[in-house]
Amino acid sequence: MNFKKSYLILAFILSQFSFSQEGIAVYTDYLSDNYYLIHPSMAGAANCGKIRLTGRQQWFGQDEAPSLQTASFNTSLGEEGISGIGMIMFNDKNGYHSQKGAKLTYAHHLRFSRNTIDLNQLSFGLSTAFVQSTLDGSTFTGNDPVIVPGVIQKDAYFNVDLGISYFYLDFFTHVTVKNFLASQRRELYSEGFESDNLSKLLWSVGATFGDESRILFEPSLMYQRISETKESSIDLNLKVYKGLDFGRVWGALSYRRSIDSAEYSGGKQNLQWISPIVGINYDKFMLSYTYSHVMGDIKFDNGGFHQITLGINIFCKDKQWDCNCPAVN
């Protein structure tokens, strides 16, 4: 097996799992005040509209290393904010394979509280996406059964994400089915390598404890499961906030582990990585940095994955919920 082929296969595995990876990959960038990126029901759920730009680079110094860029915007509509809209654009490159796409989102928020003292909100969201996948074999010279040398293949399709979120005081949970509906795709790889079943279940749950004027703790977890391969993983997260006169500083630590192990010649290994995150909110601006380190015996090199997130809050309302709930306040 030549180096290029080995790299391509490993890149697919470490990016998430080996199948059902169409659309935006689910990393830990949702912890950078960006839950809307994975949960459509979060569009317009917050007190402010949010613009977020992310750039992720894996394996610095390696040619054709995986990289991802996203740009997202979401806001509520009207003074009461019972409806929200959002848009996401993304560019994902992974070796010879790349994806570009856009999502449009509508969300509706049901508020059971009579004032801002008690946060009690149920939200529903739906995103429609257009995705173009490209397999660039123009420079490929190896012998790989899934890549046609000298040919650039493209395919475009639509899909739909559905989500629901619930906030009660300092507690929150989100459930999303990504790629709930998807149009039939033309196979870019050899026949039988791809599947039209791209659906993935995401479930997030967490709560906050303490006081942001001192220290606010936010433990959470996220579970994801891929329908086609029955693979699943879990993120265990802890986020800590400290309120300051100009905004807040915060840090997070996320540990991801696949529940299913992959077999190789030397035994078995579970996909696992650890991601420290640091961030700052200055007035309406946000900046964060994420470093992800893959653990285990099989990995491409000792380098990590780096991500920068830039954000700005706009259209902010005067009213805020009387709770320790950074995701919506």
N, C-alpha and C positions, 0 to 999 in steps of 0.2 A: 504494500500500500504506500503510495507516494505521499510526500509531505502535504501537498495541496489538498489531497482527498482527506487525509487524517485531520487536517485543520478544519475543513468544511464540516465534517461530521461532529467534531468536538464543539465547534461553534454553535451548531444547532442544539446540542445537548445542554451546554451551559447557559445558553440564552434563556431557556426555560425547560422545555421537554422536547422530545423528538418529533412530536406531531401537534397538530391543532394550534399552530403558532401564527395564524393569520391575524392581522390587526395589530394593535399596540400591545407589545409584551408587557406583562405585569411584573414590574420590579418593585422597589420600595419608595418610588418617588411620590406615592400617595401620602406618605408621612410628611412631606414638605408642603403642608397646607394645600393639598392638591387631590382631595378625595374624588373630585369630579372627574378626574382623568380615568378612573376605573368604575365609578358608580354614577350612572346618568341621573339618578334621583337627587343628586346633590346640586344640580344646576339651579342656581337662584335660591338655594337654601340658606345662604349666609346673609349677614346684615349688609355686606358690600358685594358689588360685582368684583370678580377676580380675573386678572390676566396673569397667566403663568407661562414662562418659557423654560424649557429644560433641554440640556445637552448632555448626552451620556456617551462615554468612550471607554471601550474595553481594550486591554492589552496594548498600551502605548508602545510604539516601535515595531509593531507587527503590521505587515501589509494586509489590507482588506479586513482589518479587525472589525468586529461588530460595533456599530454606532447607532444612536437613536436621537432624534430631535423632535420635540413636540411644542406646539403653540396652542394654548387653550384660553377660552374666554367664557365666563358664564355670569349671569346676572338675573335678578328678579324683575318682574314687570309690575308697574303700578306702585302706588304708595303702600298698599296692603301686602304686596309681594306674594300672592297666593299662586302665581305661576312663575316659571323660570325658563330661560332659554340658554343654550350654550353651543359652542362650536370648538372642535378640535381638529388640528391639522398635524400630520406626522410624516416623518421620513425615517425609515428603518433599513439599514444596510447590514448584511451579514454574509461576508464572503461574496460568492457569485449571486446570491439572492438578495433582492431589495423589495421594499414595499413603500408606496406613497398613498396617502389617503386623507379623507376628511370625514368628520362626523357632525351632524346637526342634532340637537337635543331639545326636547320639550319636557318640562317637569311640572307637576301640580302638587301643591303643599296644603294639606289639611291641618288646621290649627285648632286644637281642642281647648286651649287655654284662653281665658278672657282678657288677659293683659300680659305685660312683659315680665311679670314676676315668675310665672310658671311656664317653662318651656315644655310643650307637649305637642309634638308635630309629627305627622305621618306624611311621607312624600313618595310620589310615584314618578318615574322617569323613563323615557323612551328615546333611544338614539338610532338614527339611520346613518349608515356609513357607506361610502364609496371607496373601494380599495383597488389599487393597481399593483399586481405582483410582476416582477421581472426576474428572469433567470438569464444571466449574461454569460453565455459560453463562448463569446467571441475571442477571448484570450486563453481559453482552457485547452490544454494540450495533453492532459492525462487520459487514462482509460477508466472512465467512471460510467457505470450503467445508467445513472439517473441524469447525466448532463450530456447534451448534444454539443460536441465541439464546434466552434465557429458560428453558432446561431444564437441570436438574442430572442428569447421567447417572452411574450407578455400576455397577461390575462387580467381582466377587470370584472369585478362583481360587487354586489350589494349585500349588506347584512344588517341585522337589527339587534340592538342590546336592550334588555328590559331590566329595570331595577326598582327597588323599594328601600326606603330609609325610615328609621324611627328614632326620634330624640325625645327623651323624657328627663328633664332636669340635667343632671351631669352624666347620664347614660346615653349611649348611641349604638345603633346596629344598622348594617346595610346588607342587602342581598341583591346580587346582580347575576343575570344569565347573559353572558357575552355570546355573540353570534347565535342568538336564539333562532333567527331566521336568516338563511343565506341562500343567494341564488347559486345555481349550479356552476361550477368552475371547469374550465378546460385544464387538464393536467399538464403542468409544466415539466414534471419529472416523468420517469417511466411509468407505464400503466401499473396501477396497484400500489404505488408508493404514497399517493395522496388520498384523502377522504373528503367528502363534502360535509361531514359531520364535524363542525368546528366549534361546537358549543362548549362553554366553560362556565362553571359555577364559582362565584366568589361570595364569601360570607365574612364580613368584618363585624367585630363587636368590641366595645371598650367603655371605659368610664374615667372620670377625672376625680382626683382626691386632693384636698388641700386648698390653699389660697394663693392665687397668682402674685399677690403683693409680697408673699414670702416665697414659697415653692409650691408649684402645682404639678402633680404626678398624673400621667395618663397611660396606664397599661392597656394594651389592646392585643388582639390576635386577628389574623386573617387566614381563612382556609380557602383553598382553591382545588377544584377537581375538573379534569378534562374528560369529557364524555366518551370520546372515541377510544382512548387508551386506558381509561379508568385510573390514570395516574393522579395523585393528589399530593399536596404539600401544605405546610402550615407556617405562618410567620408569627413569632412571639416578639412583641414590641413593648418598649418602655420609652415614653417621651416625658421630658421634664421642662417646665416653663418657669421663667422668672420675669415678672413685670418690672419695668423701669419707667422713668419719666418720659422717655422718647418712644417707648414701645415695649418690646420684650425680646429677651434672648432665650434660646431653647436648644436642647440637644436630645437626640434619640439614639437608641440602640435596637437593631432589628436582627433577629436570628431566623433564618429560613432553613427548613429541612423537608426533604421529600419523604413521604410516608412509605413509598415504594422504593426498593433498592434496584439498581441496575447490575447485571452480572457481567463480569469480564474474566479474562483468563486467570487473573490472580485472586478472584473471589467476588465479593459484592461490595457496592458502595452506594450510599445515599447522597443525593445532591444536597449540599448544605453550604450556606454562606452567611457571613456576619457583616452587618452594615452599620457603622457609626455615622451619625448625621449631626451637623451643627448648623444653626440658623439664627438669623436676627431679623426682627421686624422694626424698621425705623419709620415712624409715622405711617404712611400708607405703602411703604416699600418693603419688600422681603427679599432676602438672599440666603441661600443654603448651599451646603456642600455635602455630598454623600460619597463615602468610600466603601466599596463592597469587596470582601476578600473571600474567595472560594476555598473551602477546606476539603481535605481528603487526599488520597494517594494519587488519583488521576486528575491532573489539571494541566492546562496549557503551559503556564509558567508561574512564577511567584508574584507577578504583578497583579494589581487589583483593577477594579472598575471604578471610574470616576464620573461624578455627575454634578453639574451646577444647575441650580434653579433660580430664576429671577422672577419677581412678581410685583405687581402693583394692584392695590385695591381702589376701585372707583365706584361712583354712584352710592356712596355710603349713606345709610339712613341714621337719623338722630337716635331713634329708639334702639335699644339693645336688650337682649334677654338678661334677666337678673340670675345668671348662673355662671359656673366655671365651664364654659363650653367654647373653646377656641375655634372649633370648626365652623361655627355659625355666628359668633360674635366678632 
